[in-house]
């Protein structure tokens, strides 16, 4: 895969050729391009700008992570209740231990 990109926001329009882009990176960029409705080149530049902080506004842009999205909303009410019940003992304060450490 070869990428030839130029960025209209730069004073000089340069083209750069990048050879040997790994398949995983190409797939990720294509997915981003499709999601945002932009060209492969623009998506590639957008990702580079975001990851390097270049082109960010005065307030730092937060990078969203989506690696746990598949877990969102996966629990039933019963699952959540069981989880909270299991955490119950961890949420109890051991007064003796508390006083021991508070006086140390």
Helices and strands as residue ranges (DSSP letters): E 2-5, E 16-19, H 23-36, H 40-52, G 69-71, H 77-91, H 95-102
